[in-house]
Amino acid sequence: MHKKMLFAAPALALGALSMAAAPAAAHAEDSWSFQTTLNTLNGSGTTGQAMVDLHGTEATVTINVSGAAETFMDGPFPHAQHFHIGAQGMCPGPDADTDGDGVVSTPEGQPFYGMIGTSLTTEGDTSADSGLAVERFPGGSAYTYERTFEVSPEAAEAIKNGTASVVVHGVDPTLLPAAAAEKQSSLNPDLPLAATLPAACGTLSASQMGAMPDGGADTGVAQQTGDTGNTAGYAVAGAGVLAVAGSALLARRRTAGNR
């Protein structure tokens, strides 16, 4: 009878620890954080940071941008921004300029960062169909963007495997070489090339950060997110339960030995 009771306590403690940790582990398994530093393209002066919390196919996206083109036709300069997927997951360098106009256009960058996987609009549709919905993108020289929405399975997979890039578009035409400043966009002939040029780019990588970083480069270190703090708490609590159970077991054995 005593043996059954002695062994029951540690077994119950282990069971409680397993049950407590399991929900956190299951939740964390498909919850990840990703971040990138947005570096200037095409001499735009645009920089920033982007963070993505991904839970299955639900993404919470936070982007901070500064140094961007400020005005366009007497209004805030609209900055189309996207997840680009399906290529190398890289941001192009100056050598990607194949037509010699002194800038890297969106099509010239596609062999590096791929096609639009998600349009990071402020409202409504987020598919590639909204890639140039300029009225639904942030604008101005500096902005903070935050939105939660569903992404396609393809976009989610690209984010997870490190081949998704965040690209912010729109460059002040006064900063461009003359040959580029006079061009219309090949993506939409109603827009100047400057409106659709990539202005900043960064490749998403798994992050140790729990909140939007103030600056600095990518950590490149994977970390599952979610109830990580609770998981640690469960581990400490479980260790405490086992310690109490162990002490009880030792005390019972000493009592039995003295009889």
matplotlib code that plots the C-alpha trace (Angstrom):
import matplotlib.pyplot as plt

x = [0.0, 2.8, 4.8, 1.7, 1.3, 5.1, 5.3, 2.0, 3.2, 6.1, 3.9, 1.2, 3.8, 5.2, 1.7, 0.9, 4.1, 3.4, -0.2, 0.9, 3.7, 1.9, -0.5, 2.4, 4.5, 1.6, 0.9, 4.6, 5.1, 3.4, 4.1, 7.2, 8.6, 10.6, 12.3, 14.5, 16.3, 15.1, 18.1, 18.1, 17.7, 18.1, 19.6, 16.2, 17.4, 14.6, 15.3, 13.3, 12.5, 9.9, 8.6, 6.2, 4.5, 3.2, 0.7, -0.1, -1.2, -2.2, 0.4, 0.8, 3.0, 4.7, 6.8, 8.6, 9.9, 11.8, 13.6, 11.0, 9.7, 7.4, 5.0, 3.5, 1.1, 0.5, -0.3, 1.7, 3.8, 2.2, 4.5, 3.4, 4.9, 4.8, 6.1, 7.9, 8.3, 9.3, 12.9, 16.2, 15.0, 17.6, 17.6, 19.2, 22.4, 23.2, 24.4, 20.7, 20.2, 20.1, 18.8, 21.5, 19.2, 20.9, 18.2, 17.0, 13.3, 10.8, 11.0, 14.8, 14.7, 12.4, 15.1, 16.3, 13.2, 10.5, 6.9, 4.4, 3.1, 1.2, 0.3, 0.8, -2.2, -3.8, -7.2, -9.1, -7.5, -3.9, -3.4, -1.0, -4.1, -3.7, 0.0, -0.5, -3.6, -1.8, -4.8, -4.5, -0.8, 0.9, 2.3, 4.7, 8.4, 7.9, 5.2, 4.4, 2.3, 0.6, -2.0, -3.1, -4.4, -4.3, -1.5, -1.5, 0.1, 2.8, 3.6, 3.6, 6.0, 8.3, 8.4, 9.3, 12.0, 13.8, 12.9, 10.4, 11.5, 9.8, 10.0, 8.9, 8.4, 8.4, 11.5, 11.7, 12.2, 14.6, 17.1, 17.1, 19.4, 17.8, 17.2, 15.1, 13.3, 11.7, 10.4, 6.9, 6.5, 6.4, 4.0, 1.5, 2.0, -0.1, 2.5, 6.0, 8.8, 9.7, 6.4, 7.0, 10.8, 12.0, 13.1, 14.0, 14.3, 15.1, 14.9, 12.9, 14.7, 13.6, 14.1, 14.9, 13.2, 9.8, 9.0, 9.9, 13.7, 15.0, 17.7, 20.5, 20.8, 19.0, 19.9, 19.4, 18.6, 15.4, 13.1, 9.6, 7.2, 3.9, 3.6, 7.3, 7.2, 4.5, 6.5, 9.4, 6.9, 5.5, 9.1, 9.8, 6.5, 7.0, 10.5, 9.0, 6.3, 8.9, 11.1, 8.2, 7.2, 10.9, 11.0, 7.8, 9.2, 12.4, 10.5, 8.2, 11.1, 12.9, 9.7, 9.3, 12.9, 12.6, 9.6]
y = [0.0, 2.4, 1.6, 2.4, 5.8, 6.5, 5.9, 7.6, 11.1, 11.3, 9.8, 12.4, 15.2, 14.0, 13.8, 17.3, 18.6, 16.9, 18.2, 21.7, 21.9, 20.3, 23.1, 25.6, 23.4, 22.7, 26.4, 27.4, 24.7, 26.8, 30.3, 32.1, 35.7, 37.1, 40.4, 42.3, 45.5, 47.4, 48.8, 51.5, 50.7, 53.1, 55.9, 56.5, 57.1, 55.0, 52.7, 50.8, 47.7, 45.0, 42.3, 39.5, 37.3, 34.2, 31.9, 29.3, 31.5, 34.5, 37.2, 40.3, 42.7, 45.7, 48.0, 51.3, 53.4, 56.6, 58.7, 57.9, 60.1, 62.7, 64.1, 63.2, 65.5, 67.7, 64.7, 62.1, 60.0, 56.5, 53.6, 50.3, 47.5, 43.8, 40.4, 39.2, 35.4, 32.6, 33.5, 33.7, 35.6, 38.3, 42.0, 43.1, 45.2, 47.8, 45.1, 44.1, 47.2, 45.5, 48.4, 50.9, 53.6, 53.8, 52.2, 48.7, 48.5, 46.1, 43.6, 43.8, 42.9, 40.0, 37.3, 38.1, 38.7, 37.1, 38.1, 39.7, 37.2, 39.6, 43.3, 45.0, 47.3, 49.3, 47.8, 45.4, 42.9, 41.8, 39.6, 40.3, 41.9, 44.9, 45.3, 48.8, 49.9, 53.1, 54.5, 51.7, 51.9, 54.1, 57.4, 60.2, 60.4, 58.3, 55.9, 52.9, 50.2, 47.4, 45.0, 41.3, 39.2, 35.8, 35.1, 32.4, 29.1, 29.9, 33.2, 31.6, 28.9, 31.4, 33.4, 30.3, 29.1, 32.4, 33.3, 36.1, 39.7, 42.9, 45.5, 49.1, 51.1, 54.7, 56.9, 60.7, 61.4, 64.2, 61.6, 59.6, 59.8, 61.8, 58.7, 57.1, 60.2, 60.7, 57.2, 55.8, 52.6, 49.4, 48.0, 50.8, 53.4, 55.8, 56.1, 57.4, 54.9, 56.6, 55.6, 51.8, 51.7, 49.6, 52.0, 49.6, 45.9, 43.3, 39.5, 38.1, 35.7, 34.0, 36.4, 36.3, 39.7, 39.8, 43.3, 45.7, 46.3, 49.9, 49.1, 46.8, 43.9, 40.6, 38.1, 35.1, 33.0, 30.9, 31.0, 29.7, 32.3, 32.1, 31.2, 30.8, 32.6, 30.2, 27.3, 28.4, 28.9, 25.4, 24.0, 25.8, 24.8, 21.2, 21.1, 22.4, 19.7, 17.0, 18.3, 18.3, 14.8, 13.6, 15.1, 13.3, 10.0, 10.4, 11.3, 8.3, 5.9, 7.3, 6.9, 3.3, 2.5, 3.7, 1.5]
z = [0.0, 1.0, -2.2, -4.4, -2.7, -2.8, -6.6, -7.3, -6.3, -8.8, -11.5, -10.9, -10.8, -14.2, -15.6, -14.5, -16.0, -19.3, -19.5, -18.6, -21.1, -24.0, -24.9, -25.0, -27.1, -29.5, -29.8, -30.3, -32.9, -35.6, -34.3, -35.3, -35.4, -38.3, -38.9, -41.3, -41.7, -44.8, -46.7, -49.3, -53.0, -55.9, -53.8, -52.3, -48.7, -47.5, -44.5, -41.9, -40.0, -40.5, -38.2, -38.9, -36.3, -38.2, -36.6, -39.3, -42.2, -40.0, -40.1, -38.0, -39.9, -38.4, -40.5, -39.6, -42.5, -42.6, -45.2, -47.9, -50.7, -49.1, -51.7, -55.0, -56.9, -53.8, -51.6, -49.6, -51.8, -51.8, -50.9, -52.3, -50.1, -50.5, -49.6, -52.7, -53.0, -55.4, -56.1, -54.2, -51.3, -52.0, -52.5, -55.8, -56.1, -58.7, -61.1, -61.6, -63.7, -67.1, -69.3, -68.2, -67.0, -63.6, -61.5, -60.7, -61.6, -60.0, -63.0, -62.9, -59.2, -59.6, -60.3, -56.8, -54.7, -56.9, -57.6, -55.3, -52.8, -50.5, -50.9, -47.6, -47.9, -45.1, -45.7, -48.0, -50.3, -49.7, -52.8, -55.7, -57.5, -55.1, -55.9, -57.3, -55.3, -54.4, -52.5, -50.0, -49.1, -46.5, -47.7, -46.8, -45.7, -42.5, -41.3, -39.1, -40.6, -38.6, -39.8, -39.1, -42.0, -43.7, -46.2, -48.8, -47.9, -50.5, -48.8, -45.3, -46.6, -48.2, -44.9, -43.0, -45.3, -45.6, -49.2, -48.6, -48.9, -47.8, -50.6, -50.2, -53.5, -54.5, -55.0, -55.1, -58.9, -58.1, -56.7, -60.0, -63.0, -65.8, -68.0, -65.2, -64.0, -67.4, -67.7, -67.1, -65.2, -67.2, -64.5, -65.1, -67.8, -66.0, -63.2, -63.5, -63.1, -59.8, -58.2, -58.6, -58.2, -55.2, -52.5, -49.7, -49.3, -46.7, -46.5, -43.6, -41.2, -38.0, -35.0, -31.3, -30.9, -29.1, -30.3, -33.1, -32.9, -32.6, -35.2, -36.2, -38.5, -38.6, -35.9, -38.2, -35.1, -35.1, -32.1, -31.7, -30.3, -28.5, -24.9, -24.3, -21.0, -19.8, -21.0, -18.8, -16.0, -16.5, -16.4, -13.1, -11.6, -12.7, -11.2, -7.9, -8.0, -8.6, -5.8, -3.3, -4.4, -4.0, -0.5, 0.4, -0.9, 1.1, 4.2, 3.9, 3.3, 6.5, 8.5, 7.2, 8.0, 11.6, 12.4]

ax = plt.figure().add_subplot(projection="3d")
ax.plot(x, y, z, "-o")
ax.set_aspect("equal")
plt.show()
